Amino acid sequence: MTKEGKETKREGTKVPKNVVFLGLTSFLNDTSSEMIKPIIPSYLRVILGVSPTLGGLIMGLVESLSSLTRVIFGRASDRAGRRKVFAIAGYSMSTVSRALLALTSSWIWFLGVRIMDSLGKGVRTAPRDALIAESGGKTGRSFGFHRMMDTMGAVVGPVIGLLLLRHLGKNPTITTYHTIFLISVIPASLAVAVIALTVREVGGERGGDRDGNGLSREAKTFLLIAGIAALGRYSYAFTLWKVQALGYSLIVGTFLYTLLNVVYASLAYPFGLYSDRIGKRPLIAVGFGVGAITALLFAVSWNLATLLIAFVAYGVFMALDDTIPRAYMTDVSPSRGTAVGAYHTVRGTLLFPASLICGVIWSSVSLPAAFVYAAAMNVIAMLTFLFLMR
C-alpha cells in the first residue's frame, strides 16, 4: 500500500476531533445527571411519598417531554444550518434545573424542575446528534464513540453519588439528597464550557429540505417499528424499584446501576464499529431481542445473583438500542436533524404511556407482570422489523 493509501486508511479509522469534544461534553453532563439519577426513584418514594402509579406517571412524563421537542429543534437546526447554539442552550437549561432541584420539597415542584431539565435535553439532542453525523467519519464509529463517552459519565456519576451517600450517611435525609443535587451542578457547568469553547460548527446547507419532511420511506417505516418497541421501554426507575422490592438498599441499587453503565460504555463503541461493517439493520433486530430477554430477566429475578445478570443484560441492550438506531436514521434520511429528532420524538413520547402502563400493571397485578408486558412489546417490534424491513 502506498504512503497516501496508508494515510487515508488511518484517517478513516480516526474519531473526528469535533466528536471527541462532543463526547467530552456528554461525559461531563452525564456525570452530573447520573450522580442524581439513581437516587431520584428513592427520593420520590421515600422523601416525597409518591405511589407506584404516580411514580411511573412522573418518570414517564419527565422522560417523554424532552422527546416532544426534539423533532422541532432538529428541524430548526436543519433550517438554520446551525447546531451548536441549540446544543449550548440545551445543556445550559439542564445545568440550571439541577441547581433548582435542591430547592424541591413536593412532587409538583420536583416535576416542574425535572421538566425544565427534560426540555433542555429536547433542545440539544437532535442538533447535537446531527452535528456528530456531519463532523466526518463513519456514523457507526462516531455514534459508538459518543455513546461510550456519554455512558462513561453514567459510570463515574453514580460512583460519585455512592461515595457522597456513604459520606453523608446510610439513612439519607432530604438534606442529603439536596446536597448531592447541588454538587451535580459542577460537572454540568464544565460541560457547557467545553462545548462553547471547543466544538466548531459544521452544519449542512442552510434551509435544506424546505419542501419535504426530511424523512425517507425507509425512515418512516422504522419510526413505526420504533414506536412499537417504545411501548415496551419502561423507565429505568422500575429496575431500581425491583432492587428495592427484593429488600436491597439504595447503595446496592446504585452499584447495580453503575454496573449496567460499565457494560453499556464497554460495548457501545465496538457495536458502532461492527454496524459499519455488517450494516445496522441486523444489530437493530438483535437489540429488540435482547430487550425482550432483559425484561424477562428482571421479571424472574429473585436474589442478588439474578439481579446482576439482569443488569448486565440491560447494559448490553442499552449499548445496542441507544447507539445503532441513531446512526441508522442519519444514514437513511437527507435532513439529519429532522430524522434523528423524529426518532427521539416517537420513541420518547411513547415512553410516557409505556411507563404509566407499567405502573398500572405493577399496582393492579405485580411488578414482574410489568416486565413481562415490556418483553412482549419488544418481541412484537422485532417480528415487525423482520417482516417490514426485509
C-alpha positions, 0 to 999 in steps of 0.5 A: 500500500502506498504512503497516501493509501496508508494515510487515508486508511488511518484517517478513516479509522480516526474519531473526528476531533469535533466528536471527541469534544462532543463526547467530552461534553456528554461525559461531563453532563452525564456525570452530573445527571447520573450522580442524581439519577439513581437516587431520584426513584428513592427520593420520590418514594421515600422523601416525597411519598409518591405511589407506584402509579404516580411514580411511573406517571412522573418518570414517564412524563419527565422522560417523554417531554424532552422527546416532544421537542426534539423533532422541532429543534432538529428541524430548526437546526436543519433550517438554520444550518446551525447546531451548536447554539441549540446544543449550548442552550440545551445543556445550559437549561439542564445545568440550571434545573439541577441547581433548582432541584435542591430547592424541591420539597413536593412532587409538583415542584420536583416535576416542574424542575425535572421538566425544565431539565427534560426540555433542555435535553429536547433542545440539544439532542437532535442538533447535537446528534446531527452535528456528530453525523456531519463532523466526518467519519463513519456514523457507526464509529462516531455514534459508538464513540459518543455513546461510550463517552456519554455512558462513561459519565453514567459510570463515574456519576453514580460512583460519585453519588455512592461515595457522597451517600456513604459520606453523608450517611446510610439513612439519607435525609432530604438534606442529603439528597439536596446536597448531592443535587447541588454538587451535580451542578459542577460537572454540568457547568464544565460541560457547557464550557467545553462545548462553547469553547471547543466544538466548531460548527459544521452544519449542512446547507442552510434551509435544506429540505424546505419542501419535504419532511426530511424523512425517507420511506425507509425512515418512516417505516422504522419510526413505526417499528420504533414506536412499537418497541417504545411501548415496551421501554419502561423507565429505568426507575422500575429496575431500581424499584425491583432492587428495592422490592427484593429488600436491597438498599439504595447503595446496592441499587446504585452499584447495580446501576453503575454496573449496567453503565460499565457494560453499556460504555464497554460495548457501545463503541465496538457495536458502532464499529461492527454496524459499519461493517455488517450494516445496522439493520441486523444489530437493530433486530438483535437489540429488540431481542435482547430487550425482550430477554432483559425484561424477562430477566428482571421479571424472574429475578429473585436474589442478588445473583439474578439481579446482576445478570439482569443488569448486565443484560440491560447494559448490553441492550442499552449499548445496542438500542441507544447507539445503532438506531441513531446512526441508522436514521442519519444514514437513511434520511437527507435532513439529519436533524429532522430524522434523528429528532423524529426518532427521539420524538416517537420513541420518547413520547411513547415512553410516557404511556409505556411507563404509566402502563407499567405502573398500572400493571405493577399496582393492579397485578405485580411488578414482574407482570410489568416486565413481562408486558415490556418483553412482549412489546419488544418481541412484537417490534422485532417480528415487525422489523423482520417482516417490514424491513426485509 
